[in-house]
Amino acid sequence: MNFKISKKEIVSVMNRISRIFAATVVLPAYRGIRITANTSGVSIVVSDGTVSMQEFIDTEIEIYECGECVVDGRLFFEIVKKAADGMIWIRKEGKLLKLKSNKAEMKLVIFAEEQYPNIDFSFPKNSFSAAASALEDAIDKTIFSASDQQTRPVLGGLNFHITKQDCTITGSDSYRLSRIVIPAIGQKESVLTIPKKMLSLFTDIFSGDEELYLHFSERKALISSNNIVLQSVLLEGAFPDTSKLIPNKFETALKLETEKLIDALDRTAFNKEDGVTIIGLELLTDELLITSESQEVGSSIESIEYIEVEGNQEVCFHCNQQYMLEALKALHSKTCILHYNADNKPFIFQPDDDKEHVQLLLPVRRR
């Protein structure tokens, strides 16, 4: 294997590839990246055992000899980042990969290629399509609710319920829930849960108004665009039936200016107890009272005006400040509606202009 490539091009590719590098690896081989050169260009493959990516490079490159090798991905990235601007000469010699830039030459020990997993990037038959911008926006509005804990692995991703005309995307960690419906075209009704790591990568890699196809089987999901293929193993297990968690009726509908509420909540962030800020919200005659109190830190109190209220005006509850902030910021709406029943029942926020977008939170009981 022998080729030259511009530093700008290889660093751009490795910036994306490196997002999949895992802090801990299941197999030592997953520390590696597979570099393959053919007459058309160079492909680089990376995997952490769950999420895999392949990117093909066919610009700003000169191929002298075809071949492939597996090397440590982090070290390779570190070398090319620090290389001089211009072309980098990369060639395989025996059990070493040599990288030469200007007058500097670095050598990396090559991994045994047979130890690197054979990753299947074939396209599954089932698929659905949606605008990249709509899918990116939907992921951004839901992914923060997916769980970071391993106690229930199926909650560590977003659930996609696909029909022939739309797609419902839901994330939940059992304490909050985010759900949005976007236009989409599916071949048949399907349900799958995709790990949040793959979806976080999606929002960095794919964008714009192009129509994207997400291909999936019972085991994996795959997205491809231009020279990039991104795929992931699907999360196993049944995702909770979240439709039963969202109340059909509410006692109170309170209309608020979203930014005013965000700013007021943000000012309570200092008041943490065990790393968490718990806030209280109480509806008064002409305003909404926002309080926080910690025996270790102190307290805060602030009131903001609301736009209008419908129904029962007895509103008083406590909740996690960070969860509410993240939910409000995801609304992307000048005004929002707080739908409320009681201090021990779930409540939801919705944009004033989008009834297909729901942010549900559970109240917190105060001792």
DRENLUM-406803 format. One record per residue (C-alpha): x, y, z; residue number from 1. Coordinates in steps of 0.1 Angstrom, whole numbers. Each point is the difference from the previous one (the first is absolute). Layout:
residues N
ATOM   east  north     up  num
ATOM      X      Y      Z  NUM
...
This chain:
residues 367
ATOM   east  north     up  num
ATOM      0      0      0    1
ATOM     14     33    -10    2
ATOM    -17     34     -5    3
ATOM      2     37      5    4
ATOM    -29     21     15    5
ATOM     -4     36     10    6
ATOM      2      7     37    7
ATOM    -32     20     -2    8
ATOM    -20    -29    -14    9
ATOM     13    -28     23   10
ATOM     -4     22     31   11
ATOM    -36      9    -10   12
ATOM     -8    -37     -4   13
ATOM     17    -10     33   14
ATOM    -19     27     19   15
ATOM    -32    -19     -9   16
ATOM     15    -34      4   17
ATOM     14      8     35   18
ATOM    -35      6     14   19
ATOM     -4    -38      1   20
ATOM     32     -6     19   21
ATOM    -11    -16     33   22
ATOM     14      8     34   23
ATOM      0    -37      8   24
ATOM      0    -27    -27   25
ATOM    -16    -35      0   26
ATOM     28    -14    -22   27
ATOM     35     15     -3   28
ATOM     -5     -1    -38   29
ATOM    -26     28      4   30
ATOM     28     24      8   31
ATOM      9     -3    -37   32
ATOM    -12     15    -32   33
ATOM      1    -20    -33   34
ATOM     16     20    -29   35
ATOM     -6    -14    -35   36
ATOM     14     15    -32   37
ATOM    -13    -10    -34   38
ATOM      2     16    -34   39
ATOM    -30     23      7   40
ATOM     12     14     34   41
ATOM      3     -9     37   42
ATOM    -26    -12     24   43
ATOM      4      2     38   44
ATOM    -21    -22     23   45
ATOM     -5      4     38   46
ATOM    -22    -18     25   47
ATOM     -6     -2     37   48
ATOM    -19    -33     -2   49
ATOM    -34     18     -1   50
ATOM      4     30    -24   51
ATOM     21     -3    -31   52
ATOM      9     24    -28   53
ATOM     16     -1    -34   54
ATOM     12     30    -19   55
ATOM     14      0    -35   56
ATOM     25     26    -12   57
ATOM      3      7    -37   58
ATOM     12     36      0   59
ATOM     35     15      6   60
ATOM     15    -34     -1   61
ATOM     25    -19    -22   62
ATOM      1    -38      0   63
ATOM     32    -18     -8   64
ATOM     -6    -34     13   65
ATOM    -32    -18     13   66
ATOM     -2    -18     33   67
ATOM    -12      3     36   68
ATOM     10      0     36   69
ATOM    -13      5     35   70
ATOM     17     25     24   71
ATOM     -8     17     33   72
ATOM    -26     26     -9   73
ATOM      8     25     27   74
ATOM     37      0     -8   75
ATOM     -6      3    -37   76
ATOM    -22     30      6   77
ATOM     25     16     23   78
ATOM     27     -3    -26   79
ATOM    -19     14    -30   80
ATOM    -13     29     22   81
ATOM     35     10      8   82
ATOM     14     -5    -35   83
ATOM     11     30    -21   84
ATOM    -25     15    -24   85
ATOM     -1    -14    -34   86
ATOM      2    -37    -11   87
ATOM      6    -29     23   88
ATOM     17    -31    -15   89
ATOM    -14    -32     16   90
ATOM     14    -34     -9   91
ATOM      1    -35     14   92
ATOM     34    -16      4   93
ATOM      0    -35     17   94
ATOM    -16      3     34   95
ATOM      3     38      1   96
ATOM    -21     29    -14   97
ATOM     22     29     -9   98
ATOM    -14     36     -1   99
ATOM     23     26    -15  100
ATOM     -8     37      0  101
ATOM     26     26    -11  102
ATOM     32    -12     17  103
ATOM    -17    -20     28  104
ATOM     -7    -37     -1  105
ATOM    -20    -20     25  106
ATOM     -5    -37      2  107
ATOM    -30    -19     15  108
ATOM      0    -37      8  109
ATOM    -27    -18    -21  110
ATOM    -26    -21     18  111
ATOM     -6    -36    -11  112
ATOM    -27      5    -27  113
ATOM    -17    -34      7  114
ATOM     -9     12     36  115
ATOM    -20     30    -13  116
ATOM    -37     -8     -3  117
ATOM    -15     -4    -34  118
ATOM    -27     27      0  119
ATOM    -29     -4    -23  120
ATOM    -11     33    -16  121
ATOM    -26    -15    -22  122
ATOM    -33     19     -3  123
ATOM    -31    -16     18  124
ATOM    -31     -3    -22  125
ATOM    -24     20     23  126
ATOM      3     38      0  127
ATOM    -17     33      5  128
ATOM      8     34    -13  129
ATOM     -2     35     15  130
ATOM     16     33     -6  131
ATOM     34      2     16  132
ATOM     -8     33     17  133
ATOM    -32    -13     14  134
ATOM     17    -31     14  135
ATOM     28     20     14  136
ATOM    -24     24     17  137
ATOM    -21    -29     15  138
ATOM     31    -17     14  139
ATOM     12     33     15  140
ATOM    -34      4     18  141
ATOM     -1    -35     14  142
ATOM     34    -15      5  143
ATOM      8     16     34  144
ATOM    -29    -20     16  145
ATOM     17    -33     -9  146
ATOM     16    -17     29  147
ATOM     38      0      7  148
ATOM     -5    -29     25  149
ATOM      5    -37     -9  150
ATOM    -27    -13     24  151
ATOM    -26      0    -29  152
ATOM     21     -1    -32  153
ATOM    -31      5    -23  154
ATOM     -4     35     15  155
ATOM     35      9    -12  156
ATOM    -13     10    -34  157
ATOM    -29     15    -19  158
ATOM    -30    -20    -10  159
ATOM    -12      4    -37  160
ATOM    -36    -10     -7  161
ATOM     -2      2    -38  162
ATOM    -32      0    -21  163
ATOM     -6      6    -37  164
ATOM     -5     38      6  165
ATOM     19     10     32  166
ATOM     25    -10     26  167
ATOM     -4      4     38  168
ATOM     33      4     18  169
ATOM      1     -5     38  170
ATOM     26      2     27  171
ATOM     -4     -7     37  172
ATOM     21     -8     30  173
ATOM    -31     -8     22  174
ATOM      1     35     16  175
ATOM     -8     20    -31  176
ATOM    -12     -6    -36  177
ATOM      5     18    -33  178
ATOM    -21     -8    -30  179
ATOM     -4     15    -34  180
ATOM    -17    -10    -33  181
ATOM     16      9    -33  182
ATOM    -11     -7    -36  183
ATOM     16    -31    -14  184
ATOM     -7    -28    -26  185
ATOM      3    -35     13  186
ATOM     -4    -33    -19  187
ATOM    -20    -15     28  188
ATOM     -8      6     37  189
ATOM     32     -7     20  190
ATOM     15      7     34  191
ATOM     37      1      9  192
ATOM     22     16     26  193
ATOM     33     15    -11  194
ATOM     28      7     25  195
ATOM      5     37      8  196
ATOM     37     -1     -9  197
ATOM     -8     -7    -37  198
ATOM    -27     27      0  199
ATOM     24     25     16  200
ATOM     24     -7    -29  201
ATOM    -28      3    -25  202
ATOM     -6     36      9  203
ATOM     37      9     -5  204
ATOM      4    -18    -33  205
ATOM    -33      3    -19  206
ATOM    -18     33     -5  207
ATOM    -18     21    -26  208
ATOM    -32     -5    -19  209
ATOM     10    -32    -18  210
ATOM    -23    -30      4  211
ATOM     16    -26     22  212
ATOM     -8    -37      0  213
ATOM      4    -19     33  214
ATOM      4    -37     -8  215
ATOM     -7    -26     28  216
ATOM     -5    -36      8  217
ATOM     -7    -18     32  218
ATOM     36      4     11  219
ATOM     14     32    -14  220
ATOM     -8     35    -14  221
ATOM     21     17    -28  222
ATOM      1     35    -14  223
ATOM     21      9    -31  224
ATOM      7     33    -17  225
ATOM     27     10    -25  226
ATOM     31    -21     10  227
ATOM    -11     -8     36  228
ATOM    -17    -30     14  229
ATOM    -11      0     36  230
ATOM    -16    -30     17  231
ATOM     -8    -13     34  232
ATOM    -13    -32     17  233
ATOM    -36      6     12  234
ATOM     -7      0     37  235
ATOM    -18    -32     11  236
ATOM    -31     -2     22  237
ATOM    -34     16     -1  238
ATOM     -1     38      2  239
ATOM    -27     11     25  240
ATOM    -34      9    -14  241
ATOM      3     37      6  242
ATOM    -34      8    -14  243
ATOM    -14    -11     33  244
ATOM     22     24     20  245
ATOM    -13     32    -17  246
ATOM    -33     11     15  247
ATOM    -29      7    -24  248
ATOM    -15     28     21  249
ATOM     15     27     22  250
ATOM    -16     23     27  251
ATOM     22     30     -9  252
ATOM     15     15    -31  253
ATOM     25     28      8  254
ATOM     14     21    -29  255
ATOM     35     14      6  256
ATOM     28     18    -18  257
ATOM     26    -28     -4  258
ATOM     31     22      2  259
ATOM    -11     17     32  260
ATOM     -6    -33     17  261
ATOM     34    -14    -12  262
ATOM     18     31     14  263
ATOM    -17     -2     33  264
ATOM      7    -37      3  265
ATOM     36      5    -10  266
ATOM      5     25     29  267
ATOM     -8    -28     25  268
ATOM     28    -23    -12  269
ATOM     23     10     28  270
ATOM    -23    -15     27  271
ATOM     10    -36     -2  272
ATOM     -4    -28     25  273
ATOM     18    -33     -7  274
ATOM      8     15    -34  275
ATOM    -37      6     -9  276
ATOM    -21     31      0  277
ATOM    -36     -5     10  278
ATOM    -24     29     -8  279
ATOM    -35      8     11  280
ATOM    -26     16    -23  281
ATOM    -32     16     14  282
ATOM    -26     19    -19  283
ATOM    -10     32     16  284
ATOM    -27     25    -10  285
ATOM     20     18    -27  286
ATOM     34    -19     -1  287
ATOM     18    -32      3  288
ATOM     22     -4     30  289
ATOM     33    -19     -4  290
ATOM     19    -10     32  291
ATOM     30    -22      9  292
ATOM     14     -8     35  293
ATOM     30    -19     13  294
ATOM     11     -3     36  295
ATOM     36     -2    -12  296
ATOM      0     29    -25  297
ATOM    -29     24      5  298
ATOM    -32      9    -18  299
ATOM    -15     20    -29  300
ATOM    -34     14     -9  301
ATOM    -12     17    -32  302
ATOM    -33      6    -17  303
ATOM     -8      4    -37  304
ATOM    -31     11    -17  305
ATOM    -20    -25    -20  306
ATOM    -20      7    -31  307
ATOM    -33    -18      8  308
ATOM    -14    -29     20  309
ATOM    -29    -23     -7  310
ATOM    -17    -24     25  311
ATOM     10     -6     36  312
ATOM     23     27     13  313
ATOM     14    -21     29  314
ATOM     34     -9    -13  315
ATOM     28     -9     24  316
ATOM     27    -27     -5  317
ATOM     38     -7      2  318
ATOM     22    -14    -27  319
ATOM     36     -5    -12  320
ATOM     13     34    -13  321
ATOM     24    -15    -26  322
ATOM    -27    -23    -14  323
ATOM    -24     30     -4  324
ATOM     27     22    -16  325
ATOM      9    -27    -26  326
ATOM    -37     -5     -8  327
ATOM     -7     37     -5  328
ATOM     31      6    -21  329
ATOM    -10    -29    -23  330
ATOM    -34     17     -7  331
ATOM     15     26    -24  332
ATOM    -31     21      5  333
ATOM     -5     36     12  334
ATOM    -30    -10     21  335
ATOM     -8    -33     17  336
ATOM    -29    -17     18  337
ATOM      4    -17     34  338
ATOM    -27    -27      3  339
ATOM     -6    -10     37  340
ATOM    -22    -22     21  341
ATOM     13     -4     35  342
ATOM     33      1     20  343
ATOM      3    -38     -2  344
ATOM     -8     -4    -37  345
ATOM     21      4    -31  346
ATOM     -1     34    -17  347
ATOM     10      9    -35  348
ATOM     13     30    -20  349
ATOM     -9      5    -36  350
ATOM      9     27    -25  351
ATOM    -29     23     -6  352
ATOM      0     -8    -37  353
ATOM      8    -37     -1  354
ATOM    -23    -26     17  355
ATOM     22    -29    -13  356
ATOM     28     10     23  357
ATOM     -3    -11     36  358
ATOM     25      4     29  359
ATOM    -13    -19     31  360
ATOM     15      2     35  361
ATOM     -7    -17     33  362
ATOM     -3     23     30  363
ATOM     23     -5     30  364
ATOM    -13     -7     35  365
ATOM     15     23     26  366
ATOM      9    -15     33  367
